[in-house]
Amino acid sequence: MRRGSPYVELREVLARAFGDGEEKRTKMQGLRETLSKAWKKDGIARQEVEAFLDDACAGIPAKLVPAQAA
């Protein structure tokens, strides 16, 4: 679909991207608050990452490693 001048198309793209700035700012603020809570010391994201790292750094369970002859 040909719209004419590339400047007209650019203006339309920018208008769609930045048109409702207040609504976008409100949504981003909500996301910022959610992520901030999740990464606090007792937040769910921090807890889950710490649990994962604890498991990953614990090593391979002995029952999964074949015994070596001494």
PyMOL commands that set and color helices and strands:
alter all, ss='L'
color gray80, all
select helices_A, chain A and resi 6-18+21-38+44-57+62-64
alter helices_A, ss='H'
color red, helices_A
deselect
rebuild
show_as cartoon
